[in-house]
Amino acid sequence: MVILPTGYTDEAMLDAGSPYGTSAIVGAENRPPRTEDLDAARHQGRRIAATASALVAAGEMPSRQSAG
């Protein structure tokens, strides 16, 4: 397992979320996440995908394609 905090690696993290990851407060009204929350979540998703791709390329993480 790799713990991958976002830090403040993108401006989206300054508008929403925290350096530990994205979140959204929807309240009792169950409001949808704000655009800023979704931007932060997309940034976190891209960061996770890029890290996973780098680990696969380095041979540090198996991929479905190499499982044969």
Secondary structure, DSSP 4 states (H G I P E B T S, - for coil): ------TT-STHHHHSSBTTB-----TTTTPPPPHHHHHHHHHHHHHHHHHHHHHHHTTSS--TGGG-
